Structure formats: C-alpha cells, structure tokens
Amino acid sequence: MKEEQLTAYLKGGFKGRDRTIKSAELERAMKMNGTDLRKLVNKLRRKAVPICSGRDGYFYARTAGDILRTIRQLNIMIRGLQAAVDGLETALDKFEEAGPPAPPWLCEEGGEDTV
C-alpha cells in the first residue's frame, strides 16, 4: 500500500529534477520516519520504479538523465561505503584473534576474564 502511495505521490506532483520534495516534507506526507522512507525508496528502486534523488530531495524521473545522475550519486556512495569497510578491515588487523578483553562487569570475582 505504501509503495503505491509513494509512487503515485511523487509521480503526480514531483516529476523531474526541477520538482523535488525534501525528505522531511515527504516523511510528513507519507507519515513515516526517515529510515522507513529510505527503505521504501530502496525497495521501489529495486523494483525498477524510477525514484531519483539529489541535494534538493526526492523526485520521480522525467528523463533518462535524471536516472543517470541518481545512479552516479549512488555509485559515489558505494565507493564511500567500500572505503569505510576497507578502513575497518584494516583496523580489525590490529586486534588480537580472541578479540578485546571482556569488560569488568562480565568477569567473575577477582577480575579474571571468564568470557
């Protein structure tokens, strides 16, 4: 139901890069929080619904260029996320195999690590 509502809402009033709606405004209109809105947009995109976004907000694609710009933006995000994963994997190498010691509240009397 929400899928059809969001698609119709954007297609009906926010078609093209020059007719965007801010996330906060769309959240209010759809009566959902930002996390749920992003999940719904992602779900619809995976179903080939051409929902685009940019600095100015969300919109329904009017041209192939709208979609290509959104794809470019998503690819930049992918590279940023991959760089974060790479950095965390490098940080992981600095930890011992067993992991960090357990916090004191998880240890038995005497402070020995029992985890």
N, C-alpha and C positions, 0 to 999 in steps of 0.2 A: 504493500500500500504506500509506504513512504517513498519507495523507488519511483512509482508512477507520479506521486505528488511533486517530488523534487524535479523530475524530468519535465513535467508539464509547466511548473512554475518558472524554471529557467528558460525553457523553450518559448513560453508565452510572453515573457517580459524582459529577458536578459540575453538576447541573441546577438552575438558579435562582441568583439573586444571593446567596442565603444559603449557597450551597455552592460557594465559589470555590477555585481552586488557584493558588498563587503561580507566577510564571513559572519561577523556579529549580527548583521541585519538578516542574513539568510538563516542563521541559527534561531533567531526570534520568530521569523516567518514559519519555519518548519517545526518549531517547538522542540528543539533538540540542542544538546551541547556541542561544542566544537569537535570533540573526539568522535562522537557519533556521526556528525556531519561528514568529517573526513573519511570515516569508514564507509559511509554510504556512497560518497562520491567515488571512492576507490572501487567499490563493488560495481557501480554503474559503468565506470570506465572499463572494467574487465569484461563487461557485457557489451562493449562497443558503443555505449552511449557517449556522444562527443561533448562531455562536460570539460571545459577548459578553465584555466585559472592564470592569474598573473598578479602583479603587485597590487592592482586595484580591486581584486576579488574574483569571484566565480562568474562564469557565463556559459551559455550554450553556443557551440561553434557555429559560425555562419560560413566560414571558408576553410579550405584545407590549410591555409596559412595559420589560422587560429590553432588548429590541432598541432601543426608542426612546431609552433612556438611553445606550446604546452609540453610537447614531447621533449624539446630541447631543455626546458626548465626541469623536467623530471629527471633527465639524464644527468644534469648538473647535481641534482640532489643525490642521485645514486652514487656518483663519484665521491661526493662528500661523505656519505654514509660508509662507503667502502674504505675511505681513508681513516674514518673513525674505527672501523673494525680492525684495520691493519695496525693502527696505533695500540689498540687494546691487546691484540695478539702479541705485539712486541712487549707490552707491559707484562703480559702473562708469563713471558720467558723469565722475568725477574723473580717470580715466586717459586718456592720450593715445590716439588712434586706433591707433597702432602697438603699443601696449602698453608695459610696462615694459622697461628695458634688460636685455639678457641678462646673466647672472652672469659674472664674470671667467673662470671655468674653461671657458666656451664660446667665449671670444673668442681670436683669433689673437694671436701675439706683438705687443706694442705696445699691447695693450689695446683695440683697435678693436672695435666691435660688428660681428660678421660674420653674425649670425643674421637 
